[in-house]
Amino acid sequence: MRSTVVVEGDFVGRESRRVRAGRNGTDGLVVAVTGASSGVGRLLAARLAASDDVAEVVGLDDSRGDVDGVTWRVMDLTDPAIVTRLAGVDAVVHAAVDIGITDDPAVRSHRNVRGTQTILTASAAAGVRHVAVVTSAMVYGAQPDNPVPLDEDAPLRAEPDGSIISDLLEIEDLSARAPRSHPGMSVTVVRPAAVVGPGVDTVLTRHFEAPRLLVVRGSEPAWQFCHVDDLASALEFVVLHDVAGPVAVGSEGHLDQATVEELSGRSRIELPASFAFGTAQRLHRLGVTPAPASELHYVTRPWVMAAERLRKAGWQPAHDNAEALAALMEEVGGRHALASRRIGKRDAATAATIGAAGATVAILGTAVVIRKARRRKRS
């Protein structure tokens, strides 16, 4: 008996692929996963390999992974020759979008944007029917006037500034144009909330490595998390049920700042907005901190998603926001960072002093700590 999944809004009810054969007549789908050797790609590859609804999992990455039951294809994801590795594939999940912290943003941007363009073009050329691309709910922008929660069809108000946000917006644009350029191939953009869990290292997670949590005076932060395990299960659901997007992924609801402070054991430090953002931008220009001031918006302003489409289709997260925050705090335990810049253990006492000091000392002290660390490294 065939089943359909129908929800409200723009989600299109489609025949579930869980009861259909793949395009080659196999009993189950052939699914390719980019970035399958690590992170969410690895978790997804393992889930798909264990699924009775999947005939074969093709792992695409620049190194071979350790997941059993996966057919590995090791190559550069920006190489157009990847089209030869997608022959016979029904669906592709592009999970190799990097939102982590790096010392070379230009290289990351090339891999993110060029890699996505290559995967979309190669998928169309190979006759792939469905591509799911992982971006981030950060594309909605962290604006002071954001409603809580935002609708999944809300406009993308993030501002391109040469950071990871610019990458994500370009990826969104490529994903939106691909179905028009390649009729017959659907593209689902998957936008997770702040991803947390084992192995996740981003500007957002490093916020919780600081001795105190920055709060912009007069703001009302609202925290929504997405455990990496939930992101993997959501991507599996999107592929097996051919879910149309865009879809947001995250724990139900959100936590206010006071609750986050209570659960994390971190107190706050409040700064005026002009001082916090202005100083953060100056430190970034000097090369002291890895993230521009715009990324600071995401830890001081709300960007909570309703994430209704997947839930109405039948998917549910396994972790609530409190559990996801606990996983985050476990992951960052023993680490110390200031303004997203990680510092060594020998600076921990200094970091604690800075965190307990006044606003000016807290920001200026960041540069002092970094300069000391650099001098020790050179010596």
C-alpha positions as CSV (number, residue, x, y, z in Angstrom):
1,M,0.0,0.0,0.0
2,R,1.4,3.4,-1.0
3,S,1.5,6.2,1.5
4,T,1.6,10.0,1.2
5,V,2.7,12.7,3.5
6,V,0.7,15.9,3.3
7,V,1.2,19.0,5.4
8,E,0.0,22.6,5.4
9,G,1.7,25.5,3.7
10,D,4.2,25.2,0.8
11,F,5.2,21.6,1.7
12,V,4.1,19.5,-1.3
13,G,2.6,16.1,-0.4
14,R,4.5,13.4,-2.3
15,E,4.5,9.7,-2.6
16,S,6.9,8.4,0.1
17,R,10.1,7.1,-1.3
18,R,10.2,4.6,1.5
19,V,7.9,2.3,-0.5
20,R,9.4,2.9,-3.9
21,A,12.3,1.3,-5.7
22,G,15.3,3.3,-6.7
23,R,15.7,4.5,-10.3
24,N,17.8,1.5,-11.2
25,G,15.0,-0.9,-10.1
26,T,16.8,-1.7,-6.9
27,D,14.9,-2.4,-3.7
28,G,15.6,0.9,-2.0
29,L,17.3,4.2,-2.8
30,V,20.9,4.9,-3.7
31,V,22.0,8.0,-1.7
32,A,25.2,9.9,-1.9
33,V,26.4,11.9,1.0
34,T,29.1,14.6,0.7
35,G,31.4,15.1,3.7
36,A,30.6,11.6,4.8
37,S,33.9,10.9,6.6
38,S,33.2,13.3,9.5
39,G,30.6,15.4,11.3
40,V,27.0,15.3,10.4
41,G,27.8,13.6,7.1
42,R,29.3,10.7,8.9
43,L,26.3,10.4,11.3
44,L,24.0,10.5,8.3
45,A,25.9,8.0,6.3
46,A,25.8,5.6,9.2
47,R,22.0,6.0,9.6
48,L,21.4,5.5,5.9
49,A,23.7,2.4,5.8
50,A,21.6,0.9,8.5
51,S,18.2,1.7,6.8
52,D,16.2,-1.0,5.1
53,D,14.9,1.6,2.7
54,V,18.4,2.4,1.3
55,A,20.0,0.0,-1.2
56,E,23.4,1.8,-1.2
57,V,25.2,4.7,0.4
58,V,27.9,6.5,-1.6
59,G,30.3,8.5,0.6
60,L,31.9,11.4,-1.2
61,D,34.8,13.2,0.6
62,D,38.4,14.1,0.2
63,S,39.3,11.3,2.6
64,R,38.0,7.8,3.3
65,G,35.7,7.4,6.3
66,D,35.3,4.6,8.7
67,V,31.5,3.9,8.3
68,D,30.8,0.3,7.4
69,G,28.5,-0.5,4.5
70,V,29.4,2.7,2.6
71,T,30.8,2.8,-1.0
72,W,33.6,5.4,-0.7
73,R,34.5,7.7,-3.5
74,V,37.5,9.8,-2.4
75,M,37.9,13.0,-4.4
76,D,37.9,16.8,-4.4
77,L,34.2,17.9,-4.1
78,T,34.9,21.0,-6.3
79,D,36.1,18.7,-9.2
80,P,33.4,18.5,-12.0
81,A,34.5,14.9,-12.6
82,I,32.5,14.1,-9.5
83,V,29.6,13.6,-12.0
84,T,31.0,10.1,-12.8
85,R,30.6,9.2,-9.1
86,L,26.9,10.0,-9.2
87,A,25.8,7.6,-11.9
88,G,22.8,5.6,-10.7
89,V,22.3,7.8,-7.6
90,D,18.7,8.7,-6.6
91,A,19.4,11.4,-4.0
92,V,22.4,13.5,-2.8
93,V,22.8,15.1,0.6
94,H,25.4,17.9,0.5
95,A,26.5,18.0,4.1
96,A,30.0,19.2,3.4
97,V,29.2,22.9,4.0
98,D,31.7,24.1,6.5
99,I,30.5,26.7,9.1
100,G,33.5,26.2,11.5
101,I,36.2,28.6,12.5
102,T,39.2,28.8,10.2
103,D,42.3,30.8,9.7
104,D,41.7,30.9,5.9
105,P,38.2,32.1,5.2
106,A,39.0,32.4,1.4
107,V,39.7,28.7,1.2
108,R,36.6,27.8,3.2
109,S,34.5,30.1,1.0
110,H,35.9,28.4,-2.2
111,R,35.1,25.0,-0.9
112,N,31.6,26.0,0.3
113,V,30.4,27.9,-2.7
114,R,32.3,26.1,-5.5
115,G,31.7,22.8,-3.9
116,T,27.9,23.4,-3.8
117,Q,27.8,24.7,-7.4
118,T,29.7,21.6,-8.5
119,I,27.5,19.2,-6.6
120,L,24.3,20.7,-8.0
121,T,25.5,20.8,-11.6
122,A,27.0,17.3,-11.4
123,S,23.8,15.9,-9.8
124,A,21.7,17.4,-12.6
125,A,24.0,16.0,-15.2
126,A,23.9,12.5,-13.6
127,G,20.1,12.5,-13.5
128,V,19.8,12.7,-9.7
129,R,16.2,13.4,-8.7
130,H,16.6,15.1,-5.3
131,V,19.4,17.1,-3.7
132,A,19.3,18.2,0.0
133,V,21.7,21.0,0.8
134,V,22.6,21.9,4.4
135,T,22.9,25.6,5.2
136,S,21.9,27.3,8.4
137,A,19.1,29.2,9.9
138,M,21.6,32.0,10.3
139,V,20.6,33.1,6.7
140,Y,17.4,34.6,8.2
141,G,19.6,37.1,10.1
142,A,19.7,37.9,13.8
143,Q,17.7,41.1,13.9
144,P,16.5,42.9,17.0
145,D,13.0,43.0,15.6
146,N,12.8,39.3,14.7
147,P,9.5,37.6,15.8
148,V,10.0,34.6,18.0
149,P,9.6,32.2,16.3
150,L,10.4,33.1,12.7
151,D,8.4,31.3,9.9
152,E,10.4,29.1,7.6
153,D,9.3,31.2,4.6
154,A,10.5,34.4,6.3
155,P,12.8,36.6,4.1
156,L,16.5,36.1,4.4
157,R,17.7,39.2,6.1
158,A,21.3,38.2,6.9
159,E,23.9,40.7,5.6
160,P,26.7,39.4,3.5
161,D,30.0,40.6,4.9
162,G,32.6,38.3,3.6
163,S,32.2,35.8,6.5
164,I,30.5,32.5,6.6
165,I,27.2,34.3,6.2
166,S,28.2,35.3,2.7
167,D,29.0,31.7,1.9
168,L,25.6,30.6,3.2
169,L,23.7,33.2,1.2
170,E,25.5,32.3,-2.0
171,I,24.7,28.6,-1.4
172,E,21.1,29.5,-0.8
173,D,21.0,31.4,-4.1
174,L,22.6,28.5,-6.0
175,S,20.1,26.1,-4.5
176,A,17.2,28.3,-5.4
177,R,18.3,28.6,-9.0
178,A,19.2,25.0,-9.6
179,P,15.7,23.6,-10.1
180,R,14.9,26.3,-12.6
181,S,18.1,25.6,-14.5
182,H,17.7,21.8,-14.2
183,P,14.0,20.8,-14.5
184,G,13.3,17.4,-13.0
185,M,15.7,17.8,-10.1
186,S,14.3,19.1,-6.8
187,V,16.5,20.8,-4.2
188,T,15.6,21.0,-0.5
189,V,17.5,23.5,1.6
190,V,17.8,22.4,5.2
191,R,18.5,25.2,7.8
192,P,19.5,24.0,11.2
193,A,19.5,26.2,14.3
194,A,22.7,26.5,16.3
195,V,24.3,23.1,15.8
196,V,25.8,21.5,18.9
197,G,27.2,18.2,20.0
198,P,30.4,16.1,19.6
199,G,32.9,17.6,17.2
200,V,31.1,20.9,16.6
201,D,33.3,23.9,16.8
202,T,31.8,27.2,15.6
203,V,31.6,30.9,16.7
204,L,28.3,30.0,18.4
205,T,29.8,27.1,20.5
206,R,32.9,29.1,21.4
207,H,30.6,31.7,22.9
208,F,30.1,29.2,25.7
209,E,33.9,28.7,26.2
210,A,34.2,32.3,27.5
211,P,34.1,32.8,31.3
212,R,31.0,35.0,31.0
213,L,28.3,35.2,28.3
214,L,28.1,38.5,26.5
215,V,24.7,40.2,26.5
216,V,24.1,43.5,24.7
217,R,22.4,45.9,27.0
218,G,18.6,46.2,26.3
219,S,18.5,43.0,24.1
220,E,16.5,39.9,24.7
221,P,18.5,36.9,23.4
222,A,16.5,33.7,22.6
223,W,18.4,30.4,22.2
224,Q,17.4,27.5,20.0
225,F,19.8,24.6,19.4
226,C,20.0,21.7,17.0
227,H,21.8,18.6,18.3
228,V,24.0,17.1,15.5
229,D,22.2,13.8,15.9
230,D,18.9,15.5,15.3
231,L,20.3,17.1,12.2
232,A,21.4,13.8,10.9
233,S,18.0,12.2,11.5
234,A,16.2,15.2,9.9
235,L,18.4,14.8,6.8
236,E,17.6,11.1,6.6
237,F,13.9,12.0,6.9
238,V,14.1,14.6,4.1
239,V,15.7,12.1,1.8
240,L,13.5,9.1,2.5
241,H,10.3,11.2,2.3
242,D,11.3,13.5,-0.5
243,V,10.5,16.6,1.7
244,A,10.2,19.9,-0.2
245,G,11.7,22.9,1.5
246,P,13.0,25.1,2.8
247,V,12.9,23.3,6.1
248,A,14.3,24.4,9.5
249,V,15.7,21.9,12.0
250,G,15.9,22.5,15.7
251,S,14.7,21.7,19.2
252,E,11.2,22.7,20.0
253,G,10.8,26.3,21.3
254,H,13.7,28.2,22.8
255,L,15.5,29.1,26.0
256,D,15.7,32.7,27.4
257,Q,19.0,34.2,28.5
258,A,18.3,33.7,32.2
259,T,17.6,30.0,31.7
260,V,20.7,29.5,29.5
261,E,22.8,31.1,32.3
262,E,21.3,28.9,34.9
263,L,21.7,25.7,33.0
264,S,25.2,26.5,31.7
265,G,26.5,27.8,35.0
266,R,27.8,30.9,33.1
267,S,26.9,34.4,34.3
268,R,26.6,37.4,32.0
269,I,28.5,40.5,31.2
270,E,26.5,43.3,29.7
271,L,27.9,45.9,27.2
272,P,26.3,48.7,25.3
273,A,25.6,47.7,21.7
274,S,27.8,50.3,20.1
275,F,30.7,49.4,22.3
276,A,30.4,45.7,21.9
277,F,30.0,45.6,18.1
278,G,32.4,48.4,17.4
279,T,35.2,46.9,19.5
280,A,34.6,43.4,18.1
281,Q,34.9,44.8,14.6
282,R,38.1,46.6,15.4
283,L,39.6,43.5,16.9
284,H,38.6,41.5,13.8
285,R,40.3,44.0,11.5
286,L,43.5,43.7,13.6
287,G,43.4,40.0,13.2
288,V,42.9,39.4,16.9
289,T,39.6,37.6,16.6
290,P,38.5,35.2,13.9
291,A,34.9,36.4,13.5
292,P,33.5,39.7,12.3
293,A,31.1,41.7,14.5
294,S,28.2,40.5,12.4
295,E,28.6,37.0,13.8
296,L,28.3,38.5,17.3
297,H,24.7,39.3,16.4
298,Y,23.8,35.6,16.6
299,V,24.7,35.3,20.2
300,T,23.0,38.5,21.3
301,R,19.8,38.7,19.1
302,P,17.0,36.2,18.5
303,W,16.8,33.9,15.4
304,V,14.5,31.2,16.6
305,M,12.7,29.1,14.0
306,A,9.2,27.5,14.1
307,A,10.5,24.4,12.3
308,E,7.0,23.3,11.4
309,R,7.4,21.5,8.1
310,L,9.3,18.5,9.3
311,R,7.2,18.1,12.4
312,K,4.0,18.2,10.4
313,A,5.5,15.6,8.1
314,G,6.2,13.3,11.0
315,W,9.7,14.0,12.2
316,Q,10.5,14.9,15.8
317,P,13.8,15.9,17.4
318,A,15.2,13.6,20.0
319,H,16.7,16.4,22.1
320,D,15.1,19.4,23.7
321,N,17.0,22.7,24.0
322,A,18.1,22.0,27.6
323,E,19.5,18.6,26.6
324,A,21.3,20.2,23.6
325,L,22.8,22.9,25.8
326,A,24.0,20.2,28.2
327,A,25.7,18.4,25.2
328,L,27.3,21.7,24.2
329,M,28.6,22.4,27.7
330,E,30.1,18.9,27.9
331,E,31.8,19.4,24.6
332,V,33.4,22.8,25.6
333,G,34.4,21.6,29.0
334,G,38.1,22.5,29.7
335,R,38.3,24.9,26.8
336,H,38.7,28.7,27.1
337,A,38.0,31.3,24.5
338,L,37.6,35.0,24.4
339,A,35.8,36.8,21.5
340,S,35.8,33.4,19.7
341,R,39.6,33.2,19.9
342,R,40.6,30.0,21.8
343,I,43.4,30.5,24.3
344,G,45.7,28.0,26.1
345,K,45.3,26.6,29.6
346,R,48.0,28.9,31.0
347,D,45.7,31.8,30.1
348,A,42.7,30.3,31.9
349,A,43.3,32.3,35.1
350,T,43.6,35.5,33.1
351,A,40.5,34.7,31.2
352,A,38.6,34.2,34.4
353,T,39.8,37.6,35.7
354,I,38.8,39.3,32.4
355,G,35.4,37.7,32.6
356,A,34.9,39.1,36.1
357,A,36.1,42.6,35.2
358,G,34.3,45.6,33.8
359,A,33.2,45.9,30.2
360,T,36.2,47.9,28.9
361,V,38.8,45.6,30.6
362,A,36.9,42.5,29.3
363,I,37.3,43.6,25.6
364,L,40.7,45.2,25.8
365,G,42.0,42.3,27.9
366,T,41.2,40.0,25.0
367,A,43.9,41.6,22.9
368,V,46.3,41.4,25.8
369,V,45.8,37.7,26.2
370,I,46.2,37.0,22.5
371,R,49.4,39.1,22.3
372,K,50.9,37.1,25.3
373,A,50.0,33.8,23.6
374,R,51.6,34.9,20.3
375,R,54.8,36.0,22.1
376,R,55.1,32.6,23.8
377,K,54.5,30.8,20.5
378,R,57.2,32.8,18.8
379,S,59.6,32.2,21.6
